[in-house]
């Protein structure tokens, strides 16, 4: 479990997996993806557009690829409270977590139909 922003950065840096990283700007760009994810989740919540949902999935997959085994913890820490159910459902759909307790089954059906 991540406790604060400093701990988040430490965990993110330790878990970051980019063998071709030249400078920290790449790391910073990948960290910004958490903000993009929250922004897109808020937009999806408002209009339920399938394109925005696919973009959310893409962001989560890229975060997962960059931060490997710590991706779930990092996503959970950075996700806004109002986006938590959406994020947990997408991660469940992607088999990143097995926790069914906070899954929106209507959204899960939508994801399965994509």
N, C-alpha and C positions, 0 to 999 in steps of 0.2 A: 504494500500500500504506500502511496506517495503522500507525504505530509504537507509540503509547501512548494512554492515555485522554485526555490533553490534546489531542493531534493529532486524535483521534476527534471531540472536541467542536468543534474548529475546523473540521474538514471538514463535520461535520453542520450547523453554523450557516451556513457558506458555501453549502451545497447546499440548505438548507431553503427550500421553496417554498410559502408560504402568504400570498397577497396580502391576506387579511383578518385577519392576525394582529394582535391588539390588545395582547397582553402576552406575556412570556416563559413564562407558565404553559402556553400552548398548545404552545410548543416543548418544554417539559419533559414534557408529556403525551405528545407524539409520541415523545420519547426513551424513555419508559417502555415503549413498545410492543416494544422490543428485548427487554426482560426478560420481557414477556408471551409473546413468541414462544418464547423458550427454555423457559419454564415449560410451555407447551402442547406443545412438541416432546418434552419429557421425559415428559409424560403420554401422548402418542401412542405413544411408544416402548414404554411398559409394557403398554398394552392394545390398540393398533392400532385404535382407535375412529375410524370415518370422520368423525364430527362434529368430533373434535379435529383431524383432518387438514384439514378445511375451514376451521377457525378459523386454523390455521397459514397456510394459503394467503391468507386474508383479511388477516392481519397483514402478510405479506410484500407483498401488493398495496398496502396502505395506506402502508407504509414506502416502497415504490417511488414512490408518488404524492407523498409529502411530500419525499423527498430525491433524487428524479430520478436523474441520471446517477451519483451517488455511492452510491446505495442498495446495490448489490452489495458494494462495498468495506466499507461500514458494517455490513451484515449479516454478512459474513464475519468482520469483526473482533470483533463482539459475540457471535457464535454459540459456544456451548460446544463443546468438542472432541467430546463424545459425540453432539452433534446435527449435526455438520458434514455427514455424508452425506445426512441427511434434508433439510437446508436446501439443499444443492447440487442435489439431485434436484428439489425444488420449484422452485427458480430456473430450472433447465434446462427443466422442464415449462412454466413461464411465459415461456420464451424470453428470460430476463434474462441468461443466459449460454449459451455454446455449448460449454463444457467438459464432455465426456462422461467424463472420467477418473474422477471421483468421484461417479458416478451409480449409485444402487441401482435396477436395472432392474425388480425386483419391485415396488418402490414406484412407479416410473414407470408400470407397467401398472395399478396400483391408481388412480393419478391419472387416467389416460386413461379409466377406467371410471366415474369420478365423474360 
